Amino acid sequence: MPESEKKLGVETAAEKYPCHKWPRNLTRVQGMPKSTVDSLKKQTDDYIWAKDGEKKANTIAMTTLQKPKDEGGLGLLDVETRNEAIDAKRLQTMLLPPDDQPTWCKMAARQLAKAAVKQFTNVGEEALVSPFTQKWRVNLSSTGLPESLRRMMRVATKYNTHLVATSPSTEIKNSMPFWYHVGNKDKLVSIYGDSWGVCQRETHKI
């Protein structure tokens, strides 16, 4: 900022809204709280329309201003969509083959299993490998589920993430989890928690 502007107390947009200082890597790892998202949206709206905190309607919708310039917008950052994309990338990593997954995926899988909907816990936590390769669901209201995984699962639900088998090899078929197998009929689930199911898991280690 020029010295003359500093003396006048003029504040540039970059100084008032220091986007370059936002911890992007931290956001990718931990996500962004809704309160922060709302605050950024309010600050952006306030700056674009020079409202100075005053409540008044916009003449052009923010969704229009978020479009590229060649489509009539200003190319403003859509924070909510950006954060959703971060959660989608986290989901993509969770769906990698087991040998290609980073360590955090193994820990996340256990957190999801701990938060499984109660009706699916009759096989024990260890048998719940993945809600994407098995037919069980995660309780998104579980208090023990980390917020980052909660958001990831909401994105998975929103975009109907599910297993689609395209000519799977015998090796892949044999590696699929046995309990709550995606190809099982629902009526088979009733025997998972009885003496037969317990015997298969604890005695035969299936």
Summary of the structure (lengths in Angstrom):
residues: 206
radius of gyration: 24.1
end to end distance: 67.9
largest distance: 82.6
contacts: 450
relative contact order: 0.08
helix: 55%
strand: 2%
